[in-house]
Amino acid sequence: MNKVYPDAAAALAGIVQDGQTIAVGGFGLCGIPEALIGALRDSGVKQLTAISNNAGVDGFGLGQLLETRQIRKMIASYVGENKEFARQYLAGELELEFTPQGTLAEKLRAGGAGIPAFFTKTGVGTIVADGKEIREFDGEQYVMERSLVADVSLVKAWKADKAGNLVFRKTARNFNPNVAAAGKITIVEVEQLVEVGEIDPDAVHTPGIFVHRIVVNATPEKRIEQRTVRAN
């Protein structure tokens, strides 16, 4: 089975549709699948539910899809770097499911592992717990959180072999392994593609069983979210 596609648009073709739930790896702008997000924008699909730690920044990352109004709902933990995100939410134009960052990571991990729900103390007594089951264990209260499974996951890795075994690089790993496992279909953007057997099995972060399509983007922009330099 050939998993390698010539470009991001081809990798998304026949997969993405209106109304889907799309999980996207990355943290801020670190480790985001830039080419796949751009191709998703260009596909014109709409009414999406996007699962991501945040929505990038205005005009880059998932911020592009907010500007084109392709996202109906965000499941995220942070909105502070995107003014359009905040504007749409406060204006009632965007549905938002706030999720604590660690809980979001565990919801994706659990979804990928086939675990339908779990209990956590995080959020008990706050709006995060509104409408959710609360149960007591050993004298402490816990809120039940449902796991997350996406119709399509978009992932960024540093290197893959042609079977889809993935290696992430440093902090760009972030949410990407959990997002990869939680997708019914997972499409991965990589900087390097090698033959099967060239990656040491002990170096594999995500096994190829989770990966369905691969596209190479050898020169991503890797924009910096906030650049601060010392005054002269």
N, C-alpha and C positions, 0 to 999 in steps of 0.2 A: 504494500500500500504506500503510494507516494504521498507524503505529507507536505512537501515543499511547493510553494506557490510563487509565481514570478513577481507579484507585487501585492500591496495591502488590499487594493480593490478586488483583485482576484481571490484573495484569501477570504474576504467577506461575502463574495458572490454566492447567492443561493442559500445563505445562512441567516443573515440579519433580516428582520421583518418588523413592521409597525407593532407597537405594543409589547415588545419583548422586555425581559429583565436582563440587563447587561452588567456584568461585574467587571471592573477595570482596576488593574494593579497600579501601584505607585503610592507615593506619599508626598503631597505637594506636587512638585514637578520632578521629583527624584524617582527614577524607575518607571516612568509612564510609557505606554506603547504609543509613541508620538504618531507614527505613520498609520497605525490602525485607527486611532482616534480621528485623524484627518480623513481617512477613507470612510469611516462611519458617518462623519459629517456630510461628505460628498454623496453618500448613498441616498440621502434624503429620508431615511426612515424616521418615524416620529412616534410620539406618545410612549417614549421609553421610560422605564424605571432603571435608574443607574445606581449601582452599588459601588461606592468608592470612599476611601477615607475622607477625601474632600473633592472639590471640583476644579482643581488647578487654579489658574488665575484668569483674569479677564483677557480673552483673546487667545488663550493657549491652553492645551490640555482639554479637559472636559468643559472648560469655559467656552470653547468654541461652540459646543452643542447647546449651551444655555443661550448664547446669542442668537442662534438659529431656531430656538424654541423647539428643539427636538426632544428635550427631556421633560417628561410630565412629573416625575417624582424622583427625589434623591434619597437614598439611604446612606447617611454619612455621619461623621463624627465632628467635622470642623468646616466652617464656612468663612472664616475670617479673612482669607486672601482674595476673595472674589466679590467685588462690589455688585456685579449683576446678579450673582447668586443671592446675596442678601436683599437686593431690591425686589427681585421676583418673589422671594419668600414673604417679605413684609407686605407686599402688595396683594398677596393671596393668589399669585399666578403660578406658583410652584409648590407642589406638595413635598413636605420634608419629614422624614423619619429620623430624628436625632438618635444616635446610638453611641454610647461610650466607646472609646477607641478599642480598649481591650475586649469589650463585649462584641464589637464588630468583627474583630479578628477571630474570636472563638466561634461566632455564628457562621463564618465562612469555613473555618476548619471543621466544625461539626458537620456542615452541609457536605463537604467533600468526603467525610468519613462515614456518611450514612446515618448520622445521629440526628434525630428529628428535633430535639430540644434539650436544654440543660438549665440548671439552676445556678444563679449567681447572686451575691450580695450587692453587687454594683447596681445602683439606681433605686434600691429600696427606699421608700419614703420620698421619692421625687417624681416629677412628671414622667420620667422614663418608665416607671412601673405602672402608670395609669392603664387600666383595662387588662392587665396581665395577672396571671395566677401568682399568688404569694403563698409560700409554704414554709413551715418551720422545721428546721433540722437542728438538733442539739441546742435548742433554746435560741437560735438565731433565725431571722427571717431572710428568705431568699426569693427572688423573682424568677419566674420561668421565662426563658427566651427561646423563641423558635429559631432553628438554624436557617441558613440562606443557601439556596441553590439557584444558579443563574441559567437562563436559556443559553447565553453565550458569555464566555469569559475572554477578555482581552488582556494579554500578559506581555510584559517586557522581560527578557532574559539577556544575559551577556552572550552566552554560547549555547548552541544546541547541536546534537548530531542529527542525522537524517531520520532517526527513529523517534526524535522528539525528546530525548533525555536532555534536561536543562541544567545549566550552571548560571547562577546569579552572581553579581559582583558587588561585594561590600554592602553598603546601606541601600542600594537599589533592589536588594532582595525584598525588603519590607513586606507589603501585603501580597506580593506576586505569587508565592507558593500556595497560599491559601485560596487565592482567586483561581489559580490554575486547577486546583482540585475540585472546586465548587461549581465548575461549569459543566453543563450537559455537553456543550461543544466548546473546546478551548483552542483559541487561536493565539499564537505566540510570535512576537516580533523579536528578532535577535540581531546582534551585531556580527556574530561569527557563526558559520555553519561548517561542520566537519563531518567526516565519514563515521559511520557506526564503528565503535571500537577505539576511537581516538580520545574519548573521555574516560578517564579512570573511573570505574564503577563507584569507588569510594568518594569521588568528587561530585557525583550527581546529586543535585538538590531536589529536583522533581523528576520522577520517572516518566518515560515516554508514554506510558499507558494513559496518562491524563491529557495528552496533547494530540489534537486532531489535525491542525494545520500550522504551517510555519512559513514566515516570510522574513527575508533578510533586509534590514535597514542598516547598512554598514556605517553610515555617517549621520546619526541622529543629532539634532541640535543641542539637546541637553541644556535647555535654558535654565538659568539660575533664578530661583523664586525671588530672592532679595539679595542684592549685591551691596555690601557695605564696605567701604574702604576708608582708610585713615586719611585725614586731611593732611595736605603737604605742610 
